[in-house]
Amino acid sequence: MISVEGVTKKFGSFQALNTVSLQVPEGQLLALLGPSGSGKTTLLRILAGLDQPDTGAIHLDGIDATGLKAKDRRVGFVFQHYALFRHMTVADNVAFGLKVRKGPHRPPRGEIAERVGRLLDLVQLAGLAGRYPSQLSGGQRQRVALARALAVEPRLLLLDEPFGALDAQVRKDLRRWLRRLHDEMGLTSVFVTHDQEEALELADEVVVMHKGRIEQVGSPAEIYDHPATPFVYRFLGNVNVLPAQVRAGVAQLAGLTFEAPGLSGEVEAFIRPHDIELSAPEEGQVRAVVRHLMVIGATVRLEMWLNDEISLEAELTRERWDSLGVPVGATVGLSARRARLFGSP
């Protein structure tokens, strides 16, 4: 169990972390998700011992690690840009953390070689032990960096935007590979990302951060389906944010109506594009004009004009769009399966 208790951190006048508390159960793969400046990398570095908190505590497996140096924490760290030693071979890079240990903590040479060979097999680079980083692809370099982090047998694996420097297809392949590796080894891992898809695909639990605070913690499904705040709604996936008025417990939005218990006055309605239902003009709750459409594989994304004043985005399957047979410029009927209402800030 990894425990973060009331951690704060300032850099000059900038509040990087503001009373952050978090628990990571053993064997969990947890994502720290948020925009630049949200505090996620600062928290990761504090877990690693590369930075110290101003206040608060870090416990690793029940041990107070707040004052421990990075080398004493048994933490593996994988950086975005690999941080490999260019003058060392793949095998020497992987062995580095073991070779720099002193005295009885340094394994015998034969044991180091055996462990390196085992790790290179694990990360599918067994035939590349004698190559140098410049002779590898980006994906292969990141696997070397991961093998180096695993060589020290960490109690906690930390990854800072590990796939950010790679192209889209390599990122997708490595994400799936890392998930399998994590499950096979039973690691406890924390990774930082600003990529929503990456967090939702990889993590057991997602921590959404904003301005040095935790906005929400939950499973990928919980975070996406039930955002706790307007920020989380905006940050995770596409969403229409529209002004509405609540009277007598009912929200009115350009002809659309939703129940709004406990709210009154001006609110904001959050509607996912895939929750917009289109139909023939006479069948919808209101009417909208199709302004633009994009066909993306099996999905059609539409931009529409509601009541000549409100822009709205919808997503539907290619089959549904084909069945409607409505071109750009035509009028369609529109309703919404669901909406989430928040009081205006």
For each residue, the residues with C-beta under 8 A, 3 or more apart:
1: 23 24 25 26 59 61 62
2: 23 24 47 58 59 60 61 156 188 190
3: 22 23 24 57 58 59
4: 7 20 21 22 23 43 46 47 56 57 58
5: 21 56 57 58 59
6: 19 20 21 55 56 57
7: 4 17 19 20 21 43 46 53 55 56 57 58
8: 15 17 18 19 20 53 54 55 56
9: 15 16 17 39 42 46 51 53 54 212
10: 13 14 15 16 54
11: 14 16
12:
13: 10
14: 10 11
15: 8 9 10 18 211 212
16: 9 10 11 39 42 212
17: 7 8 9 20 39 42 43 46 53 212
18: 8 15 39 211 212 213
19: 6 7 8 56 213
20: 4 6 7 8 17 39 43 56 212 213 214
21: 4 5 6 7 56 214
22: 3 4 43 207 214 217
23: 1 2 3 4
24: 1 2 3 28 30 156 188 190
25: 1 28 188
26: 1 61 188
27: 186 187 188
28: 24 25 188 189 204 205
29: 179 182 187 189 191 202 203 204 205
30: 24 189 190 191 203 204 205 206 207
31: 190 191 192 193 198 199 202 203 205 206 207
32: 40 43 44 190 191 192 193 207 209
33: 40 193 194 196 199 206 207 208 209 235
34: 38 39 40 194 208 209 210 215 235
35: 38 194 210 235
36: 194
37: 211
38: 34 35 209 210 211 212
39: 9 16 17 18 20 34 42 43 209 211 212 213
40: 32 33 34 43 44 192 207 209
41: 44 45 160 161 192
42: 9 16 17 39 45 46 51
43: 4 7 17 20 22 32 39 40 46 47 209
44: 32 40 41 47 48 158 160 190 192
45: 41 42 48 50 51
46: 4 7 9 17 42 43 49 50 51 52 53 58
47: 2 4 43 44 58 75 156 158 190
48: 44 45 70 73 75 77 158
49: 46 52 65 68 69 70 71 72 73 75
50: 45 46 70 77
51: 9 42 45 46
52: 46 49 66 67
53: 7 8 9 17 46 56 57 58 66
54: 8 9 10
55: 6 7 8
56: 4 5 6 7 8 19 20 21 53 66
57: 3 4 5 6 7 53 64 66
58: 2 3 4 5 7 46 47 53 64 65 66
59: 1 2 3 5 62 63 64 65
60: 2 63 65 73 74 75 155 156
61: 1 2 26 155
62: 1 59
63: 59 60
64: 57 58 59 67
65: 49 58 59 60 68 73
66: 52 53 56 57 58
67: 52 64
68: 49 65 72 73
69: 49 72 73
70: 48 49 50 73 75 77
71: 49
72: 49 68 69
73: 48 49 60 65 68 69 70 155 156
74: 60 152 153 154 155 156
75: 47 48 49 60 70 154 155 156 157 158
76: 148 149 150 152 154 156 157 158
77: 48 50 70 149 158 159 160
78: 142 145 146 149 157 158 159 160 162
79: 82 83 145 160 162
80: 160 161 162 164 165
81: 165
82: 79 133 141 142 144 145 165
83: 79 145
84: 88 93 133 141 144 145 148
85: 88 92 93 96 133
86: 132 133 134
87: 132
88: 84 85 92 93 96 132 133
89: 92 93 129 130 131 132
90: 93 94 120 125 128 129 130 131 132 133 136 144
91: 94 95 113 116 120 129 130
92: 85 88 89 95 96
93: 84 85 88 89 90 96 133 144 145 148
94: 90 91 116 119 120 144 147 148 151
95: 91 92 98 99 112 113 115 116 151
96: 85 88 92 93 99 100 148 151
97: 100 101 148 149 151 152
98: 95 101 106 107 112 115 151 152
99: 95 96 106 112
100: 96 97
101: 97 98 105 106 107
102: 105 106
103: 106
104:
105: 101 102
106: 98 99 101 102 103
107: 98 101 111 112 115
108: 111 112
109: 112 113
110: 113 114
111: 107 108 114 115
112: 95 98 99 107 108 109 115 116
113: 91 95 109 110 116 117
114: 110 111 117 118
115: 95 98 107 111 112 118 119 151
116: 91 94 95 112 113 119 120 129 147 151
117: 113 114 120 121 126 129
118: 114 115 121 122
119: 94 115 116 122 123 147 150 151
120: 90 91 94 116 117 123 125 126 128 129 147
121: 117 118 124 126
122: 118 119 147 150 181
123: 119 120 143 144 146 147 181
124: 121 143
125: 90 120 128 129 140 143 144 147
126: 117 120 121 129
127:
128: 90 120 125 131 135 136 140
129: 89 90 91 116 117 120 125 126
130: 89 90 91
131: 89 90 128 135 136
132: 86 87 88 89 90 135 136
133: 82 84 85 86 88 90 93 136 141 144
134: 86
135: 128 131 132
136: 90 128 131 132 133 140 141 144
137: 140 141 170
138: 141 142 165 166 167 170
139: 142 143 166 170 173 174
140: 125 128 136 137 143 144
141: 82 84 133 136 137 138 144 145
142: 78 82 138 139 145 146 162 163 166 174
143: 123 124 125 139 140 146 147 174
144: 82 84 90 93 94 123 125 133 136 140 141 147 148
145: 78 79 82 83 84 93 141 142 148 149 162
146: 78 123 142 143 149 150 159 162 178 181
147: 94 116 119 120 122 123 125 143 144 150 151
148: 76 84 93 94 96 97 144 145 151
149: 76 77 78 97 145 146 152 154 157
150: 76 119 122 146 147 153 154 157 185
151: 94 95 96 97 98 115 116 119 147 148
152: 74 76 97 98 149
153: 74 150
154: 74 75 76 149 150 157 187
155: 60 61 73 74 75 188
156: 2 24 47 60 73 74 75 76 188 189 190
157: 75 76 78 149 150 154 187 188 189 190
158: 44 47 48 75 76 77 78 189 190 191
159: 77 78 146 162 189 190 191 192
160: 41 44 77 78 79 80 191 192
161: 41 80 164 165 192 193 194
162: 78 79 80 142 145 146 159 174 178 191
163: 142 166 170 171 174 175 195 198
164: 80 161 193 195
165: 80 81 82 138 161
166: 138 139 142 163 170 171 174
167: 138 170 171
168: 171 172
169: 172 173
170: 137 138 139 163 166 167 173 174
171: 163 166 167 168 174 175 198
172: 168 169 175 176
173: 139 169 170 176 177
174: 139 142 143 162 163 166 170 171 177 178
175: 163 171 172 178 179 198 201 202
176: 172 173 179 180
177: 173 174 180 181
178: 146 162 174 175 181 182 202
179: 29 175 176 182 183 201 202
180: 176 177 183 184
181: 122 123 146 177 178 184 185 187
182: 29 178 179 185 187 189
183: 179 180 186
184: 180 181
185: 150 181 182
186: 27 183
187: 27 29 154 157 181 182
188: 2 24 25 26 27 28 155 156 157
189: 28 29 30 156 157 158 159 182
190: 2 24 30 31 32 44 47 156 157 158 159
191: 29 30 31 32 158 159 160 162 202 203
192: 31 32 40 41 44 159 160 161
193: 31 32 33 161 164 198 199
194: 33 34 35 36 161
195: 163 164 198 199
196: 33 199 200 235 236 237
197: 200 201
198: 31 163 171 175 193 195 201 202
199: 31 33 193 195 196 202 203 206 220
200: 196 197 203 206 220 223 224 236
201: 175 179 197 198 220
202: 29 31 175 178 179 191 198 199
203: 29 30 31 191 199 200 206 220
204: 28 29 30 219
205: 28 29 30 31 217 218 219
206: 30 31 33 199 200 203 217 218 219 220 223
207: 22 30 31 32 33 40 214 216 217
208: 33 34 214 215 216 217 223 231 232 235 236
209: 32 33 34 38 39 40 43 212 213 214 215
210: 34 35 38 213 215 231 235
211: 15 18 37 38 39
212: 9 15 16 17 18 20 38 39 209
213: 18 19 20 39 209 210
214: 20 21 22 207 208 209 217
215: 34 208 209 210 228 229 231 232
216: 207 208 223 227 228 229 232
217: 22 205 206 207 208 214
218: 205 206 222 223 226
219: 204 205 206 222 223
220: 199 200 201 203 206 223 224
221: 224 225
222: 218 219 225 226
223: 200 206 208 216 218 219 220 226 227 232 236
224: 200 220 221 227 236 237
225: 221 222
226: 218 222 223
227: 216 223 224 230 232 233 236 270 340
228: 215 216 232
229: 215 216 232 233 342
230: 227 233 234 241 268 270 342 345
231: 208 210 215 234 235
232: 208 215 216 223 227 228 229 235 236
233: 227 229 230 236 239 241 270 340 342
234: 230 231 239 241
235: 33 34 35 196 208 210 231 232
236: 196 200 208 223 224 227 232 233
237: 196 224 272
238: 272 273 313 315
239: 233 234 270 271 272 273
240: 269 270 271 272 273 276 312 313
241: 230 233 234 268 269 270
242: 253 254 268 269 271 310 312
243: 253 266 267 268 269 344
244: 251 252 253 258 260 266 267 268 269 341
245: 251 252 253 265 266 267
246: 249 250 251 252 260 263 264 265 266 267 341
247: 250 252 264
248:
249: 246 259 260 261 263
250: 246 247 257 258 259 260
251: 244 245 246 257 258 259 260 263 267 269 339 341
252: 244 245 246 247 255 256 257
253: 242 243 244 245 256 257 258 269 339
254: 242 286 306 307 309 310
255: 252 285 286 306 307
256: 252 253 269 285 286 334 335 336 339
257: 250 251 252 253 285
258: 244 250 251 253 269 336 339 341
259: 249 250 251
260: 244 246 249 250 251 263 264 267 341
261: 249
262:
263: 246 249 251 260 267 341 343
264: 246 247 260
265: 245 246 343 344
266: 243 244 245 246 343 344
267: 243 244 245 246 251 260 263 341 342 343 344
268: 230 241 242 243 244 341 342 343 344
269: 240 241 242 243 244 251 253 256 258 339 340 341
270: 227 230 233 239 240 241 339 340 341 342
271: 239 240 242 275 276 312 336 338 339 340
272: 237 238 239 240 275 276
273: 238 239 240 276 301 313 314 315
274: 314 315 316
275: 271 272 336 337 338 339
276: 240 271 272 273 312 313 314 315 316 334 335 336 337
277: 284 334 335 336 337
278: 284 302 314 316 320 324 326 332 333 334
279: 283 284 324 332 333 334 335
280: 283 284 324 332 333
281: 284 287 331 332 333
282: 333
283: 279 280 333
284: 277 278 279 280 281 287 288 332 333 334 335
285: 255 256 257 333 334 335 336
286: 254 255 256 306 307 333 334 335
287: 281 284 331 332 333 334
288: 284 304 305 306 307 312 331 332 334
289: 304 305 308 329 330 331 332
290: 293 302 303 304 326 327 328 329 330 331 332
291: 303 304 305 311 328 329
292: 302 303 328
293: 290 300 301 302 303 321 328
294: 300 301
295: 299 300 318
296: 299 300 301
297: 318
298: 317 318
299: 295 296 315 316 317 318
300: 293 294 295 296 315 316 317 318 320 321
301: 273 293 294 296 313 314 315
302: 278 290 292 293 313 314 315 316
303: 290 291 292 293 311 312 313
304: 288 289 290 291 311 312 313 314 332 334
305: 288 289 291 308 309 310 311 312
306: 254 255 286 288 309 310 311 312 334
307: 254 255 286 288 310
308: 289 305
309: 254 305 306
310: 242 254 305 306 307
311: 291 303 304 305 306
312: 240 242 271 276 288 303 304 305 306 334
313: 238 240 273 276 301 302 303 304
314: 273 274 276 278 301 302 304 334
315: 238 273 274 276 299 300 301 302
316: 274 276 278 299 300 302 320 321
317: 298 299 300 320 321
318: 295 297 298 299 300 321 322
319: 322 323
320: 278 300 316 317 323 324
321: 293 300 316 317 318 324 326
322: 318 319 325
323: 319 320
324: 278 279 280 320 321 332
325: 322
326: 278 290 321 330 332
327: 290 330
328: 290 291 292 293
329: 289 290 291
330: 289 290 326 327
331: 281 287 288 289 290
332: 278 279 280 281 284 287 288 289 290 304 324 326
333: 278 279 280 281 282 283 284 285 286 287
334: 256 276 277 278 279 284 285 286 287 288 304 306 312 314
335: 256 276 277 279 284 285 286
336: 256 258 271 275 276 277 285 339
337: 275 276 277
338: 271 275
339: 251 253 256 258 269 270 271 275 336
340: 227 233 269 270 271
341: 244 246 251 258 260 263 267 268 269 270
342: 229 230 233 267 268 270
343: 263 265 266 267 268
344: 243 265 266 267 268
345: 230
